[in-house]
Amino acid sequence: MTRKAARRATARPEPVTAIVPDELAAFAADPELAAMFIADANDHLGNIEATVLKLEASPADLALVNDVFRPFHTIKGNAGVLGIGSIQEFAHKVETLLDLARSGTHAIGPTEIELILKAVDVLKLAVDQLPARAAGRPVADISTECRTLMERIDAAIAHPSSPPPDPSPPPAASPSEIRDDEPSTVKVQTKKLDDVVDMVGELAIALTILGEDPAIARIADDRVTRRLAHVKRIASDLQRDTMAMRMVPIRQTFQKMARLVRDLSHRFSKPCTLTLAGEDTELDRKVVELMTDPLMHMMRNAVDHGLEPPDERVAVGKSATAELRLTASHRGGCVIVDLADDGRGLDTDRILQTAVARGLVERGVTLTPAEIHELIFHPGFSTADRVTELSGRGVGMDVVRRNVEALRGRIEVQTARGRGTTFSIQLPLTLAIVDGIVLAVGSDRFVIPTFAVRESFRPQPGQLQTLQGRTSLVQVRDQLFPLLRLADVLGVQGARRAIADSTIVICHDNGRSLALAVDELLGKQEVVIKGLGEMFRTVRGIAGGAILGDGRIGLILDTGGLLALVAKAPAHAAA
Amino acid sequence: MDGGKFLTFALGDEEYGVPVLKVREIIKVMDITHVPQVPDHVLGVINLRGKVIPVIDLRRKFGFGLTEHTTRTCIVVADVDLAATRVMMGIVVDSVSEVLNVGEAEVDATPDFGGRVTTDYVLGLAKVKGTVKILLDLDRVLGSDGQLGPRTA
């Protein structure tokens, strides 16, 4: 639903209706409109939250009050269009309070901030429940909560806690003349966007194939070459721009974190500030969506376990208010999200003790501090002294790492005892394209993502080490890597060279490494990742397919899956 | 079963038919990318104008054994309904014959072969112009390939 439609809808007077069972008739009848309403409401609620947090810092800023008022007003209007009386009524109540505040007759104090944030929570819940309610499924009853909150808002309106501010506010805009200073937007279903991205990818590939066609190459005509180059340039611009349409700033996720930290800080009585940077960094929509949960988890961990209580902080000479920093930035074709705290840092000794006690590490094994810190990502690892409501249940960093790796990302931790911990998450810009190296094995072509490759080389005779008469290890400088033929790992047939004549690719995943022997490297290429579909869901070691420059399909290797295959495979593989 | 239009094709000496509404197009055999860890009759994937679709060899699926691909060998691209989704699949056949109008009266129910021949995926037998066409339920023939397990070593 566009803002305009919402505004038009609210222009006519709408009675505030009581909660009626059939208020969702329109919602259920038009799934597209319903989905838009939910997406829209969630967008607005996210914005409100972020603005309220700013408002908390400068309660006299009437422009901020107005920024909170507008989205509430829009939600109310949209709910009105769909006839969802309960949400409309609730939003109206909050809007009344905000309207008084922005006209300068009601001052914003801690009570009001609290009420608005609570209202956001209740609205979120109410919006989330809509699909279930419309489908006739039972949901948790939140009407009492709504009622109580609305009564509290009424009370706050009747008895302002703080005196009204300086009565010289700029005249606030009335609802009918709200200025829309955002660039106009159109909401499009992700599926439609994905189809366009797919087709543009196909166009780029088709052009490459055309360009490489011998018949075209034989035409030694400047004009044809120029025109073909022109079309290619347009296609590549088109590809870049369509990719950009899938990209969204990470801002919304960051805003959620700001709210979370505020709540956590109260709950654990650990005063802290969260500094955000790089909120405008853009990532594939899907990456942003899937990163929200892991980030929330890390944030909880940081406040609960990472930060010391204020008295402890003061005792060691730190400021009582802890500092958290959440930053996003571009680095070499990736996006890095860093979460840093200035808390107590990881306790290396205790992590090791716990790991030994849990049987994750054998007693007496010497590990570097970095290796010990890696252990916190192990499933079932938790050193929390007490199990709290939010964290410390032992499902934690392993889940975070799994989620990050599912996005083809990586997570690392750096810590200094007493000074704090920084988690760094490296994410690909998009899930649609991967930078890969094309490998040849017999007549087959494979693509290995560049990020998974440490190095590649032609082996010297001295580097290869046999074990029980078979070539099975390769030495690179002072490190030994298990060496396998890619063809053997995957179980593909066809002619292939002896290991001594092949090229060796050292790939790594999740701290483990493997040397793969392939016939040759054919070059680096950005490829569009295509899923192989349901039929090949159980195939291990293959992440998808990519259409190469000659129109053939190269299979994209999944290093994690290859390592798992090797771990399971019998030792005779490297014959 | 009801009659209707069927695309008929040859596999060895037998003639088969599939509902024409399921067929998207017929293409020449092209470069097939082999995918590891799948049964023999799953040949791999092809690039159909930018889409990656799986290709099944119906000869191998039915146990006819291998033959060289000839100029008459085709890939029939069809829509197949798997458990949850509809996917495009390619089916390699020896040669495509014709589109046949099969009347309801011409179709016999599949006789019971007492378990020696799997007939789950046969819709019926059509007697047309003195020959028998085996009408296939593609969803059943290929549906069982929808969730391939890794081959156990």
Interface residues (C-beta under 8 A of the other chain):
Chain A: D198 M199 G201 E202 I205 A206 D444 R445 L490 G491 V492 K530 G531 L532 G533 E534 M535 F536 R537 T538 V539 R540 G541 I542 G545 I547 G551 R552 I553 G554 L555 A569 P570
Chain B: D31 T33 H34 V35 P36 Q37 V38 V42 V45 I46 N47 R49 G50 K51 V52 I53 P54 L82 A84 T85 V87 M89 D145 G146 Q147 L148 G149 P150 A153
